[in-house]
């Protein structure tokens, strides 16, 4: 099987190669973020903070689908890129097939669990009597029914990018995002009667994810003779060592994403204890802060296949050039957005909701939350680099340190001593500490390569 992306990985100038991989990913990340924001924005037009709070609460279970997609998308994608770097195209093809069907099975199990325990899960996440009905409706359509197309689409996107097809990967996510932006107001304000804004947003998200999946199926069929990507189940039978290699990276990535969601669940429960308006304000602040984080994640995801390929082919100098370029770019983005959020926080929150009490809390929350952005982007990039190199133990260590060892204990401590604003400030402290630990681990790994 011929790999027609060799120039991108091996000889293209570092800046140009990173941009060609990162720009489509960043654009798709931003469009995906916009449609997530669109849900909050359109629901906020109802003027009902309970509906905004409900969507924010259940959004966590929706983002848990990212954890499932990371298990096979990041794990399989990292191995796929390394196999290409080692010129083992046939095994890369088998890894791609196994990852897709593994993702299908685990998404089905997760969706079934959410279907059977919809309301208890909503309550567990912090839904009150005012929000549980809205939260249950959103969870049913977006996760219980939509979990399979969402997870499969994300997994296929990761694999496309890992094979060098960043443009096609980004286009699929962008199509889903644009569809969601169009369908949101259609379902919320035209098709469904007034009062069903949360259900309308959920239906729009479900259909958008189905559209994205259909696009990826078409692209895989189109590339079947040009790349290692395939939908054929006959290639999905892998040897034990390849399966272990997938889970060595995919499992740490999934655990890290799970711990991040667990931290968010605890934050939401603690914030909900101060009131539904406070929870709605925090949800808006977090979604606004997703803009620089999504740009940073786009850089990480664009960088990862380039690092993995050059690591496997032992071109460590080129590999390090990619990591440095991505790191500097991410920090610049973070600093620019901190300035924007500190100056225009009130106006940004006002875009989402006109309720004065929610705006008052939201602008303060956003000014605090954005300070964590440089640390978060830097930590993400180090974790992605370690995953690209197949360093599952080190990436798991960083993920557990960041979310389990640091974030959750700090969160509970800050809530006890400083209340609501202590909860909001937790991310800055936990990611600041993780930044120091990540730098030490990262340096040790690179030193071993130099030796």
C-alpha positions in Angstrom: 0.0 0.0 0.0 1.6 3.3 -1.1 1.6 6.2 1.3 1.2 9.4 -0.8 1.8 11.8 2.1 5.5 11.1 2.4 6.6 14.6 1.4 4.5 16.1 4.1 6.0 14.0 6.8 9.6 13.9 5.6 10.8 16.9 3.5 8.3 19.7 3.6 9.5 22.8 5.6 8.5 22.4 9.3 6.4 25.6 9.4 4.6 24.8 6.2 4.0 21.1 7.2 2.6 22.1 10.6 0.4 24.8 9.1 -0.9 22.4 6.4 -1.9 19.9 9.2 -2.9 22.4 11.9 -5.0 25.0 10.0 -7.7 22.6 8.8 -7.8 21.1 12.3 -8.0 24.5 14.0 -10.8 25.7 11.6 -12.8 22.5 12.3 -12.2 22.8 16.0 -13.4 26.4 15.9 -16.5 25.5 13.9 -17.2 22.6 16.2 -16.8 25.0 19.1 -19.1 27.5 17.5 -21.9 25.0 17.2 -21.4 24.0 20.8 -21.6 27.7 21.6 -24.6 28.0 19.3 -26.5 25.6 21.5 -25.8 27.8 24.5 -26.4 31.0 22.5 -29.8 29.9 21.1 -30.9 28.3 24.3 -29.9 31.6 26.1 -32.3 33.5 23.8 -35.1 31.9 25.7 -34.0 34.0 28.7 -34.3 31.0 30.9 -31.0 30.2 32.9 -32.4 26.8 33.9 -32.3 25.7 30.3 -28.8 27.0 29.9 -27.7 25.2 33.1 -29.3 21.9 31.9 -27.4 22.0 28.6 -24.2 22.7 30.4 -24.7 19.8 32.8 -25.5 17.1 30.2 -22.8 18.5 27.9 -20.3 16.6 30.1 -21.8 13.2 29.1 -21.7 14.3 25.5 -18.0 15.2 25.8 -17.4 11.8 27.4 -17.8 10.5 23.9 -14.5 12.2 23.2 -12.9 9.8 25.7 -14.3 6.9 23.8 -13.1 8.3 20.5 -9.6 8.9 22.0 -9.4 5.3 23.0 -9.3 4.2 19.4 -8.8 7.4 17.5 -5.8 8.7 19.4 -4.4 5.3 20.3 -5.0 3.8 16.8 -4.0 7.1 15.1 -0.7 7.4 17.0 0.2 3.8 16.1 -0.9 4.3 12.5 1.5 7.3 12.1 4.4 5.4 13.6 3.8 2.4 11.4 3.8 4.6 8.4 7.1 6.1 9.6 8.4 2.5 9.8 7.1 1.8 6.3 4.7 -0.9 7.6 1.7 0.2 5.5 -0.2 -3.1 5.7 -0.3 -3.2 9.5 -1.3 0.5 9.5 -4.3 -0.5 7.4 -5.3 -3.2 9.8 -4.9 -0.8 12.8 -7.3 1.7 11.0 -9.9 -1.0 10.5 -9.7 -2.4 14.1 -9.9 1.2 15.5 -13.2 1.9 13.7 -15.0 -1.2 14.7 -13.7 -1.1 18.3 -15.0 2.4 18.5 -18.4 1.3 17.2 -18.7 -1.4 19.9 -17.7 0.7 22.9 -20.0 3.6 21.7 -22.9 1.3 21.5 -22.4 0.1 25.1 -22.0 3.7 26.4 -25.2 4.8 24.6 -27.1 1.9 26.0 -26.1 2.8 29.5 -27.1 6.4 29.1 -30.5 5.3 27.6 -31.2 3.0 30.6 -30.2 5.5 33.3 -31.0 8.9 31.7 -32.6 10.7 34.7 -30.3 9.3 37.4 -27.3 10.4 35.4 -28.7 13.9 35.0 -29.2 14.0 38.8 -25.7 12.7 39.4 -24.3 15.5 37.2 -26.0 18.2 39.3 -29.4 18.6 37.7 -32.0 20.1 40.1 -35.8 19.8 40.0 -35.7 23.0 37.8 -33.3 21.5 35.3 -33.7 17.7 35.3 -36.4 17.5 32.6 -34.5 19.6 30.2 -31.2 17.8 30.9 -32.9 14.3 30.4 -34.3 15.4 27.0 -30.9 16.6 25.9 -29.1 13.5 27.1 -31.5 11.2 25.4 -31.1 12.6 21.9 -27.5 13.6 21.9 -25.9 10.7 23.8 -28.4 7.8 24.1 -29.3 8.0 20.4 -26.5 10.0 18.9 -23.5 8.4 20.7 -22.6 6.0 17.9 -22.5 8.5 15.0 -20.7 11.0 17.2 -18.0 8.6 18.4 -17.4 7.0 15.0 -17.1 10.4 13.4 -14.5 11.6 15.9 -12.5 8.3 15.6 -12.5 8.5 11.8 -11.4 12.1 12.0 -8.4 11.2 14.2 -7.4 8.4 11.8 -7.7 10.6 8.7 -5.4 13.2 10.3 -2.9 10.5 11.4 -2.6 9.3 7.8 -1.9 12.9 6.7 -5.4 13.9 5.5 -5.9 16.8 7.9 -7.9 18.8 5.3 -10.4 16.0 4.9 -10.5 15.4 8.6 -11.2 19.0 9.3 -13.8 19.4 6.6 -15.9 16.6 8.1 -16.0 18.3 11.5 -16.7 21.7 9.8 -19.6 20.3 7.8 -21.2 19.0 11.0 -20.6 22.3 12.8 -22.2 24.3 10.0 -25.1 21.9 9.8 -25.7 22.3 13.5 -25.6 26.1 13.3 -28.3 26.0 10.6 -30.4 23.3 12.3 -30.3 24.8 15.8 -32.7 27.8 15.1 -34.8 25.7 12.7 -35.6 23.1 15.3 -35.7 25.4 18.3 -37.8 28.2 17.0 -39.6 26.9 13.9 -40.3 23.2 14.0 -40.8 22.6 17.7 -43.3 24.6 19.8 -42.1 27.2 22.3 -40.6 25.8 25.5 -38.7 23.0 23.6 -35.5 24.8 22.9 -33.3 22.3 24.7 -34.9 19.4 22.8 -34.5 21.3 19.5 -30.8 21.9 20.2 -30.3 18.2 20.9 -32.0 17.1 17.7 -29.9 19.5 15.7 -26.7 18.1 17.3 -27.8 14.5 16.6 -28.5 15.2 12.9 -25.3 17.1 12.5 -23.3 14.2 13.8 -25.0 11.9 11.4 -24.2 14.2 8.5 -20.5 14.2 9.6 -20.4 10.4 9.7 -21.9 10.1 6.2 -19.2 12.5 4.9 -16.4 10.4 6.5 -17.8 7.2 5.1 -17.7 8.8 1.6 -14.1 10.0 2.1 -12.9 6.6 3.3 -14.5 5.0 0.3 -12.8 7.5 -2.0 -9.4 7.0 -0.4 -9.6 3.2 -0.2 -7.0 2.7 -3.0 -4.8 5.7 -2.1 -4.2 5.3 1.6 -4.1 2.8 4.4 -7.6 3.9 5.5 -10.3 1.3 5.1 -13.8 0.4 6.3 -13.5 -3.3 5.5 -13.9 -5.5 8.6 -11.7 -8.2 7.1 -8.6 -6.2 8.2 -9.8 -5.7 11.8 -8.2 -8.9 13.1 -5.0 -7.8 14.9 -2.2 -9.6 16.7 -2.0 -9.1 20.5 1.1 -6.8 20.3 -0.6 -4.3 18.0 -3.8 -4.3 20.2 -1.6 -3.6 23.2 0.2 -0.8 21.3 -3.2 0.8 20.6 -4.4 0.7 24.2 -1.0 1.7 25.5 -1.7 5.2 24.1 -5.5 5.1 23.7 -6.2 4.1 27.3 -4.1 6.8 28.9 -5.8 9.3 26.5 -9.2 8.0 27.4 -8.5 8.0 31.1 -7.2 11.6 30.9 -10.3 12.7 29.1 -12.5 10.8 31.6 -10.7 12.5 34.6 -11.2 15.9 32.9 -14.9 15.2 32.7 -15.0 13.8 36.2 -13.4 17.1 37.4 -16.0 19.0 35.5 -18.8 17.0 37.0 -17.5 17.8 40.5 -17.2 21.4 39.5 -20.8 21.5 38.3 -22.1 19.8 41.4 -20.2 22.3 43.6 -21.3 25.3 41.5 -24.9 24.0 41.4 -24.8 24.1 45.2 -24.6 27.9 45.0 -27.6 28.2 42.6 -28.7 27.5 39.0 -27.9 31.0 37.9 -24.3 30.6 39.1 -24.1 27.3 37.3 -25.4 28.9 34.1 -22.9 31.7 34.4 -20.0 29.2 34.9 -21.2 27.2 31.9 -21.1 30.3 29.7 -17.6 31.3 30.9 -16.2 27.9 30.2 -17.7 27.8 26.7 -16.3 31.3 25.9 -12.8 30.1 27.1 -13.0 27.2 24.7 -12.0 29.5 21.8 -8.2 29.7 22.6 -8.3 26.1 23.9 -9.7 24.8 20.7 -7.0 26.7 18.7 -4.5 25.1 21.0 -6.0 21.6 20.6 -6.0 22.1 16.8 -2.3 22.8 17.0 -1.8 19.6 19.1 -3.8 17.4 16.8 -2.1 18.8 13.7 1.3 18.3 15.3 0.8 14.8 16.6 1.0 12.7 13.3 4.1 14.7 12.3 5.8 14.0 15.6 4.8 10.3 15.6 6.0 9.7 12.0 9.4 11.4 12.6 9.9 9.7 15.9 9.3 6.2 14.3 11.7 7.1 11.5 14.2 8.4 14.0 14.4 11.9 12.6 14.5 13.5 16.1 15.7 16.9 15.0 12.7 17.4 12.7 10.4 16.0 15.3 11.6 18.5 17.9 11.3 21.4 15.4 7.5 20.5 15.2 7.1 20.5 18.9 8.8 23.8 19.4 6.9 25.5 16.6 3.6 24.3 18.0 4.5 25.3 21.6 5.4 28.9 20.7 2.3 29.3 18.6 0.0 28.0 21.4 1.4 30.3 24.0 1.0 33.4 21.7 -2.6 32.5 21.1 -3.3 32.1 24.8 -1.7 35.5 25.7 -3.7 37.3 23.1 -7.0 35.8 24.3 -6.3 36.6 27.9 -6.1 40.3 26.9 -9.4 40.0 25.0 -11.3 38.3 27.8 -10.0 40.6 30.5 -11.1 43.7 28.6 -14.4 42.5 27.1 -15.6 39.8 29.5 -19.0 41.5 30.2 -19.7 42.0 26.5 -18.8 38.4 25.7 -21.1 37.0 28.4 -23.9 39.4 27.2 -23.8 37.7 23.8 -25.0 34.5 25.4 -27.7 35.7 27.8 -29.3 39.0 28.7 -30.0 38.1 32.4 -28.2 40.7 34.5 -27.5 38.3 37.4 -26.0 35.7 35.1 -23.9 38.4 33.3 -22.5 39.7 36.7 -21.2 36.3 37.7 -20.2 35.2 34.2 -17.8 38.1 33.5 -16.0 37.5 36.8 -15.8 33.8 36.1 -14.4 34.4 32.6 -11.7 36.8 33.8 -10.4 34.2 36.2 -10.8 31.1 34.0 -8.9 32.5 31.1 -5.7 32.8 33.2 -5.3 29.0 33.0 -5.2 29.0 29.2 -1.4 29.2 28.6 -0.7 26.4 31.1 -3.5 24.2 29.7 -2.3 24.6 26.1 1.3 23.9 27.0 0.3 20.8 29.1 -1.9 19.5 26.2 1.0 19.8 23.8 3.3 17.9 26.0 0.8 15.1 26.5 0.1 14.9 22.8 3.8 14.7 22.0 4.3 11.8 24.5 1.3 10.0 23.0 2.8 10.5 19.5 6.0 8.9 20.6 4.2 5.9 22.1 5.0 7.0 25.7 1.8 5.8 27.2 3.1 5.6 30.8 4.4 9.2 30.8 1.3 10.6 29.1 -1.0 8.7 31.6 1.2 10.0 34.5 0.7 13.6 33.3 -3.0 13.1 32.8 -3.5 11.6 36.2 -1.4 14.3 37.8 -3.3 17.1 36.1 -6.9 15.9 36.7 -6.8 13.3 39.5 -3.9 14.1 41.8 -4.0 17.9 41.5 -7.3 19.2 40.2 -9.8 17.3 42.3 -8.1 17.7 45.7 -7.4 21.4 44.9 -11.0 21.8 43.8 -12.4 20.4 47.0 -10.0 22.4 49.1 -10.6 25.7 47.3 -14.4 25.2 47.6 -14.1 24.6 51.3 -12.0 27.7 52.0 -13.0 30.2 49.3 -16.4 29.1 48.1 -17.7 29.7 44.6 -14.8 31.7 43.4 -12.4 29.1 44.8 -14.1 26.6 42.5 -13.6 28.8 39.5 -10.0 29.5 40.3 -9.0 25.8 40.6 -8.0 25.3 37.0 -5.4 28.1 37.1 -3.7 26.5 40.2 -3.9 22.8 39.1 -2.6 23.5 35.5 0.1 25.8 36.8 1.4 22.9 39.0 1.0 20.4 36.2 3.0 22.8 33.9 6.1 22.3 36.1 5.7 18.5 36.4 5.1 18.3 32.6 8.2 20.2 31.8 10.3 17.9 34.0 8.9 14.7 32.5 9.1 16.1 29.0 12.7 17.1 29.5 13.6 13.6 30.7 12.1 12.0 27.7 13.9 14.3 25.3 17.2 13.8 27.1 16.9 10.0 26.7 16.4 10.5 22.9 19.5 12.7 22.8 21.5 10.1 24.6 
